[in-house]
Amino acid sequence: MQNDSNSSGKCPFMHGATSTQENSVTKWWPKSLNLDILHQHDTKSNPFGNDFNYRDSVKDLDFKSLEKEMHDLMTEPQDWWPADWGHYGGLMIRMAWHAAGTYRTGDGRGGAGTGNLRFAPLNSWPDNGNLDKARRLLWPIKKKYGNNISWADLFILAGNIAYESMGLKTFGFSYGRTDIWHPEKDIYWGSENEFLAPSEERYDNLEDPSTLEQPLGATHMGLIYVNPQGVNGMPDPLKTALHVRETFARMAMNDEETVALTAGGHTVGKAHGNGDDSLLGPEPEGANIEDQGFGWINPKGNGANTITSGLEGAWTTNPTKWDNGYFDMLFSHDWELRKSPAGAWQWEPVSIDENKKPVDANNPEIRQNPIMTDADMAMKEDPIYREISLKFKDDQEYFSETFARAWFKLTHRDMGSRNRYIGPNFPSEDLIWQDPIPTGKSDYNIEDVKTKITESNLSISDRITIAWDSARTFRGSDLRGGANGSRIRLSPQNNWEGNEPKRLATTLSVLEPIASEFGISLADTIVLAGNSALEEAAKAAGHNINVPFKSGRGDATQEMTDENSFGNLEPLADGYRNWVKENHKDNTEEMMLNRSQLLGLTAPEMTVLVGGMRVLDTNYGGSKDGVLTNQIGVLSNDFFVNLLDMNNKWSVVGNNKYEIIDRSSGNVKWTASAVDLIFGSNSILRSYSEVYAQDDNKEKFVNDFVSVWTKVMNSDLV
């Protein structure tokens, strides 16, 4: 079978199926919502089915044997892709880095947790050139250990062991990352249609790096962070420093961690640009079948002719050894701009002793000039970075420790709390970026607590609202947020506009004494408050239910809470409470879809949750938009019944403001937002609404609402 773009003279195959992405059946819809982001990674795409759990399987892994074979792999060169200096460490480190380095604090998406480096667009990004080969080198090990090791874990483990084999004492490693099986449809990588398009497309003002579009973490589509040649390919270390600072901050790194990671990443390995990059084949996903899976094909072959970044050379004298050679090289020489064989800007020493030059990666008989990127020069020229660099230069041990910790953070930032870690090698230390939470009491009478809450003066709306606001911060992207820890009572969450601070304080003043009386966490008490209200509302609708509950949540302290980091979890809109903080370019329905995806909800779950939240009167500020019922506080399906009632018509009366009007009388019956009406207008969402509006599905509605409510309340529990 051939992939041949020249189809002239060939017979058409009338298969009738839409089999390519460019022919999406919804592409032409003027108001389409990408509901696919709620249904990605379905069991149908997973070859293991429902019975397999990787996090259980990996616990049976022979950790020592695997790690020994990984060490051996580093220095066992393969003829089809020779190793630089006979050591694959640099390549494996780059693979691990580029798997983890896509993480961004804005929405928690990206990172190494899913093995997404195997799929588009990441496998075709220019910055990821030749990483396909690293994965191919790992395949014999993956094949042998099979289901006991995920690709996602293997990528990061390869980087860790590469560093260890070169002399670094790493900080630790955790297993437990679960693979996905197709590209992630939810991640926004930028609006550009061209890799390495001018940076201006991502910035409101290129001179102000903070104006980089949120939540992006790179200066160009196709790069992990910044252009190694300088901003827009124009060398200027001081300007580059500002962009490095912004992009690394969006990866949750401070200045010291940034310097450590930059230096530690360039202490080993080399850049590849020994040739004309215009000769490279198409991006991997655009290559012919015979070439796909091997990265960017170089017609001149591999080894000395390898082209990846376009820059050419190593940074240190000993590129396969963990040492302080980076800082020694950077500060011991004056540097000038030169062009690599591939035509890329790079910095090379004005003069250098022959014995300080690194040996050629493929010919030990000759030595080559070392190089620095514009980002490397930023470590020397930027005053803040320079001070840190000099400190590291004078204290190799401190540099190694700082780097090891930063590397651990880089590669584990999206794995959630430490109690999710698996294996023999993870550190026991609690780190603030892991959002530590003490274990709470679990052996208490749940019903007694609920009774006490019910006897308080808190309304159904108050109880549902505080439980929801506490849990809705959860992000499945990086497993942060959620109800556990009761951080809703701490800064910054207790001051978030979306949490209605005055109402929140009043509700907390009732629940805190109850938690204290029973000696349990406030976190558990908040969830129980919501559950008790839900049971009361269901009973009013004629359904006796007991909402499932897991005890044992703990209460975090302010000292355990990184306020700046938690600021990224603040909701700017919440369709479930019919609230938006301010006008955004994205409409409210799209923002609700984003929130739902982060919460791990499907489209039917999103639908039933909205319908229940409306009749439970949980809108922000007491708004009645979308409260399509005359039985407020009763868990009925009225929202769907009245939304779909053809005796009503909809009329727009303002920005995101609608009236639902009785057709015969002309009287306004209710008001609504776009988020409400979308469940009756969008053809897919309407089909779900119709299910819940049916006379025979009143009980189904209640049961489904309870199920998704419980899912959200427990989302942050392991």
Summary of the structure (lengths in Angstrom):
residues: 718
radius of gyration: 28.0
end to end distance: 46.4
largest distance: 93.9
contacts: 2320
relative contact order: 0.09
helix: 46%
strand: 7%
